[in-house]
Amino acid sequence: MSTRAGFVALIGEPNAGKSTLLNRMVGAKVSIVTHKVQTTRTRIRGVAMEGESQIVFVDTPGLFRPRRRLDRAMVAAAWGGAADADVIVLLIEAHRGLTEGVQAILDALGEKARGRRVALAINKIDRVEAPKLLALTEQMNAAFGFEKTYLISAEKGYGVDDLRAWLAEAVPEGPWLYPEDQIADLPMRMIAAEMTREKLTLRLHEELPYQLTVETENWEERKDGSARIDQVIYVARDGHKGILLGKGGETIKAVSKAAREEIESFLDRRVHLFLQVKVRPNWLEEAERYSEMGLDFRDGN
């Protein structure tokens, strides 16, 4: 039997469920999942094995109307991810249907997806009645010539196996791109930083959504098999530091504990996690911070 391998880009509006679908396909938590929009900043790749096929997922930031440098860099990364892929899957939410944002993606897709196989995945189907789903399927396929349409629930797993089976056939023939046991090509330092950022986002979702970033500064392997991880949380203002620390340091302690537990379960060993908060008023304008997030600073121009 010949092997197949290729890149699949999941695109869609923020919060369409791309990260949840990626985690469901890969079978491990690789891309962070929160109820905040725009939480995926980098093109995290997860690798799924299906028969003799290796499907490498490019999880792109949500496509939206950019207002500032970070937004523009994220949108450029999303379309860049689609341009690098063999297959593109557009994910939309069943209950929201053909929104303005989805229409804007469809308008750009014709040019961006040239020469690639494109499928539609209508997500969160458990929120909508069957007749409405049928009408949406027809409306979307009239708007763009999708090769396939899948009705799924990424959260509950409905329809995901069928989509994965099609992707396994759709990627080109060729040797595998990654060792079989590798699930993400992001360095562990970055995955650990993403896990901490997820906990911060969940905890502080109202106060500080996009004014912070997390970097793993130091990673030390201990003789007893554990790891010491030092991370810095950058915030834009002094006032943010207080919010992050919380009364008597309780917020940062809770975040640190939750992040440590998640990193430990991912690595399957003990972790000593140390968090520091630093105020960097202009971190949103620093090229170095963008590189740490896997984005290109120049794309923000």
Long-range contacts (C-beta under 8 A, 24 or more apart in sequence): 1-52, 2-52, 2-173, 3-52, 3-53, 3-54, 3-173, 3-174, 3-175, 3-176, 4-52, 4-53, 4-54, 4-168, 4-169, 4-171, 4-172, 4-173, 4-174, 5-53, 5-54, 5-55, 5-56, 5-171, 5-172, 5-174, 5-175, 5-176, 5-177, 6-54, 6-55, 6-56, 6-85, 6-86, 6-87, 6-170, 6-171, 6-172, 6-174, 7-45, 7-56, 7-57, 7-58, 7-84, 7-85, 7-86, 7-87, 7-171, 8-55, 8-56, 8-57, 8-58, 8-85, 8-86, 8-87, 8-88, 8-89, 8-167, 8-170, 8-171, 9-57, 9-58, 9-60, 9-81, 9-82, 9-84, 9-85, 9-87, 9-88, 9-89, 10-57, 10-58, 10-59, 10-60, 10-89, 10-91, 11-60, 11-63, 11-78, 11-81, 11-82, 11-88, 11-89, 11-90, 11-91, 11-105, 12-62, 12-63, 12-90, 12-91, 12-92, 12-102, 12-105, 13-62, 13-63, 13-64, 13-92, 13-93, 13-99, 13-101, 13-102, 13-105, 14-38, 14-61, 14-62, 14-63, 14-64, 15-62, 15-93, 16-62, 16-91, 16-92, 16-93, 16-123, 17-91, 17-93, 17-123, 17-124, 17-154, 17-155, 18-59, 18-60, 18-62, 18-91, 19-59, 20-154, 20-155, 21-91, 21-121, 21-123, 21-152, 21-154, 21-160, 22-46, 22-57, 22-59, 24-154, 24-155, 24-157, 24-160, 25-55, 25-57, 25-160, 25-163, 25-164, 26-57, 26-183, 26-184, 27-183, 28-183, 28-266, 29-262, 29-266, 30-59, 30-183, 30-184, 30-186, 30-191, 31-59, 31-194, 32-194, 32-195, 32-197, 32-198, 32-201, 33-198, 34-198, 34-201, 34-202, 34-205, 35-202, 35-205, 36-201, 36-205, 36-209, 37-62, 37-64, 38-62, 38-64, 38-71, 38-74, 38-210, 39-197, 39-198, 39-201, 41-74, 41-77, 41-293, 41-294, 41-295, 42-77, 42-186, 42-190, 42-194, 42-293, 42-294, 42-295, 43-77, 43-80, 43-81, 43-294, 44-184, 44-186, 44-194, 45-184, 45-185, 45-186, 46-183, 46-184, 47-177, 47-178, 47-182, 47-183, 47-184, 47-185, 48-164, 49-180, 50-164, 50-165, 50-167, 50-168, 51-168, 53-167, 53-168, 53-169, 53-171, 54-171, 54-176, 54-177, 54-178, 54-180, 55-164, 55-167, 55-168, 55-171, 56-177, 56-178, 56-185, 58-82, 58-84, 58-85, 63-101, 63-104, 63-105, 64-101, 65-101, 65-104, 68-284, 68-300, 69-284, 69-285, 69-297, 69-300, 69-301, 70-210, 70-284, 70-290, 70-295, 70-300, 71-300, 72-299, 72-300, 72-301, 73-290, 73-295, 73-296, 73-297, 73-299, 73-300, 74-295, 76-295, 76-296, 76-299, 76-300, 77-294, 77-295, 77-296, 77-299, 79-108, 79-112, 80-299, 82-112, 82-113, 82-116, 83-112, 85-116, 86-116, 86-117, 86-170, 86-171, 86-172, 87-116, 87-117, 87-118, 87-119, 87-167, 87-170, 87-171, 88-113, 88-116, 88-117, 88-118, 88-119, 89-118, 89-119, 89-120, 89-121, 89-163, 89-167, 90-118, 90-119, 90-120, 90-121, 90-146, 91-121, 91-123, 91-154, 92-120, 92-121, 92-122, 92-123, 92-140, 93-122, 93-123, 93-124, 94-122, 94-123, 94-124, 94-125, 94-127, 94-128, 94-132, 94-133, 94-136, 94-151, 95-124, 95-127, 95-128, 97-136, 97-139, 98-136, 98-139, 98-140, 98-143, 103-143, 106-143, 106-144, 109-144, 110-144, 117-147, 117-170, 118-144, 118-145, 118-146, 118-147, 119-146, 119-147, 119-148, 119-149, 119-150, 119-163, 119-166, 119-167, 119-170, 120-144, 120-146, 120-148, 120-149, 120-150, 121-149, 121-150, 121-152, 121-159, 121-163, 122-149, 122-150, 122-151, 122-152, 123-152, 123-153, 123-154, 124-153, 124-154, 124-155, 125-151, 125-152, 125-153, 125-158, 125-159, 126-153, 126-156, 126-158, 186-294, 188-219, 188-267, 189-216, 189-219, 190-216, 190-292, 190-294, 191-266, 192-216, 192-219, 192-229, 192-231, 192-259, 192-263, 193-231, 193-292, 195-259, 195-262, 195-263, 195-266, 196-231, 196-233, 196-255, 196-259, 196-263, 196-273, 196-275, 198-259, 198-262, 199-255, 199-258, 199-259, 199-262, 200-233, 200-244, 200-255, 203-251, 203-254, 203-255, 203-258, 204-243, 204-244, 204-251, 207-240, 207-243, 208-235, 208-240, 208-243, 208-244, 211-235, 211-236, 211-237, 211-240, 212-236, 212-240, 212-244, 213-283, 213-289, 213-292, 213-293, 215-289, 215-292, 222-272, 224-270, 225-269, 225-270, 226-269, 226-270, 226-271, 226-272, 227-267, 227-269, 227-270, 227-271, 227-272, 228-271, 228-272, 228-274, 229-263, 229-271, 229-272, 229-273, 229-274, 230-274, 230-276, 231-273, 231-274, 231-275, 231-276, 232-275, 232-276, 232-277, 232-278, 233-275, 233-276, 233-277, 233-278, 234-278, 234-279, 234-280, 234-283, 234-289, 235-277, 235-278, 235-279, 235-280, 236-279, 236-280, 236-281, 236-282, 236-283, 236-284, 237-279, 237-281, 238-279, 240-279, 241-277, 241-279, 244-277, 245-277, 252-277
